[in-house]
Amino acid sequence: MAEDGGIEVPGKLKRTVKKLNAAGESLVQISPALLHSRVSQQMLAIARMGMLDKVLGYLVTTDKCVHFVRPGIAWDSVQTVPLDVIDDVEYVDEFHNSTLKIRVGEKAEKITFYEDQDGIAFYRYVKKASSRK
């Protein structure tokens, strides 16, 4: 793993992080995580068990956006949500299953983190960023 500003960057994400840096975004956090709308129940079970040897996706948080990255062989699948359009972030089931929900307008997306502490750090960062709006 390489480091970018003190944040460990998994080898799978080097391409994406390089593009984010070129776009002027500064890394805040990289966490193994899954978007519920893009995965199967089996993939969610793997994440809930914290099987870090089977990481299928990452949440890359920068000073400007949240990027959901699914690394690929030739290219990465990336979905981006600017921080300034996130209306809220909340715990799902009081975070017993490492899942948060982000809200953008009328829409919401659930995110399951492989590690509880990553989810807590993301929650705190987004709450702080949304309070600055």
Legacy VTK file of the C-alpha trace (Angstrom):
# vtk DataFile Version 3.0
C-alpha trace
ASCII
DATASET POLYDATA
POINTS 133 float
0.000 0.000 0.000
1.208 3.455 -0.876
0.516 6.535 1.211
-1.072 9.786 0.131
-0.918 12.484 2.781
-0.679 9.886 5.552
-3.625 7.842 4.235
-2.856 4.299 3.121
-3.870 3.784 -0.505
-4.549 0.167 -1.515
-2.788 -0.815 -4.737
-6.168 -1.317 -6.419
-6.994 2.375 -5.942
-3.780 3.997 -7.180
-5.322 4.931 -10.567
-8.373 6.549 -9.014
-6.408 8.400 -6.312
-4.014 9.735 -8.948
-6.980 11.150 -10.917
-8.495 12.682 -7.771
-5.193 14.350 -6.899
-4.936 15.713 -10.460
-8.455 17.145 -10.048
-7.327 19.012 -6.912
-9.082 16.806 -4.353
-7.373 15.959 -1.056
-7.921 12.545 0.519
-9.680 12.441 3.867
-10.435 8.725 4.232
-10.344 5.449 2.291
-12.529 2.653 3.646
-13.599 -0.747 2.369
-17.361 -0.359 1.913
-20.249 -1.411 -0.323
-23.235 0.404 -1.814
-26.375 -1.673 -1.268
-27.779 -0.788 -4.685
-24.727 -2.263 -6.443
-24.165 -5.555 -4.612
-25.764 -8.908 -3.832
-26.783 -10.165 -0.399
-23.750 -12.497 -0.443
-21.412 -9.529 -0.958
-23.081 -7.694 1.941
-22.617 -10.735 4.176
-18.891 -10.748 3.340
-18.651 -7.072 4.300
-20.619 -7.551 7.530
-18.199 -10.277 8.590
-15.310 -7.884 7.983
-13.542 -10.169 5.512
-10.869 -7.698 4.423
-9.246 -10.270 2.125
-12.413 -10.065 -0.009
-12.768 -6.285 -0.410
-15.134 -5.611 -3.305
-15.437 -1.835 -3.095
-14.153 1.276 -1.385
-15.552 4.556 -0.171
-12.996 7.269 -0.941
-13.782 10.508 0.868
-12.074 13.724 -0.197
-12.396 17.330 0.885
-14.969 17.853 -1.912
-16.724 14.561 -2.661
-17.523 11.010 -1.669
-16.490 8.474 -4.316
-17.723 4.888 -4.343
-15.068 2.880 -6.178
-15.281 -0.669 -7.449
-11.770 -1.526 -8.712
-11.471 -3.351 -12.008
-8.669 -4.852 -14.057
-8.631 -2.251 -16.842
-10.674 0.554 -15.245
-12.476 1.368 -12.027
-16.201 1.940 -11.673
-16.636 5.210 -9.772
-19.793 6.925 -8.536
-19.354 10.405 -7.101
-21.492 12.464 -4.745
-20.325 16.016 -3.949
-20.260 16.646 -0.192
-22.277 19.834 -0.584
-25.330 17.952 -1.951
-25.472 15.400 0.889
-28.385 16.435 3.077
-27.841 13.969 5.900
-26.122 10.798 7.027
-27.715 8.496 9.579
-27.179 5.174 11.275
-29.215 2.185 10.109
-30.311 -0.138 12.942
-28.173 1.886 15.334
-25.099 0.793 13.402
-25.254 -2.816 14.645
-24.508 -3.988 11.112
-21.930 -1.327 10.108
-24.450 0.363 7.807
-25.074 4.063 7.247
-27.545 5.830 4.984
-26.722 9.023 3.110
-29.533 11.259 1.901
-29.450 13.485 -1.157
-32.780 15.218 -1.588
-35.532 12.582 -1.692
-33.108 9.750 -2.448
-31.088 7.676 -0.009
-28.320 5.106 -0.360
-27.190 2.557 2.214
-23.485 1.902 2.679
-22.086 -1.083 4.575
-18.573 -0.689 5.956
-16.242 -3.625 6.540
-14.974 -1.949 9.737
-17.162 -0.170 12.320
-14.541 2.502 13.009
-14.422 3.484 9.324
-18.172 4.032 9.336
-17.998 6.114 12.499
-15.195 8.291 11.079
-17.156 8.788 7.832
-20.325 9.681 9.768
-18.493 12.292 11.827
-16.767 13.816 8.787
-19.963 14.133 6.730
-21.910 15.561 9.702
-19.167 18.142 10.226
-19.031 18.979 6.494
-22.818 19.327 6.242
-22.910 21.657 9.250
-20.639 24.043 7.306
-23.223 24.441 4.514
LINES 1 134
133 0 1 2 3 4 5 6 7 8 9 10 11 12 13 14 15 16 17 18 19 20 21 22 23 24 25 26 27 28 29 30 31 32 33 34 35 36 37 38 39 40 41 42 43 44 45 46 47 48 49 50 51 52 53 54 55 56 57 58 59 60 61 62 63 64 65 66 67 68 69 70 71 72 73 74 75 76 77 78 79 80 81 82 83 84 85 86 87 88 89 90 91 92 93 94 95 96 97 98 99 100 101 102 103 104 105 106 107 108 109 110 111 112 113 114 115 116 117 118 119 120 121 122 123 124 125 126 127 128 129 130 131 132
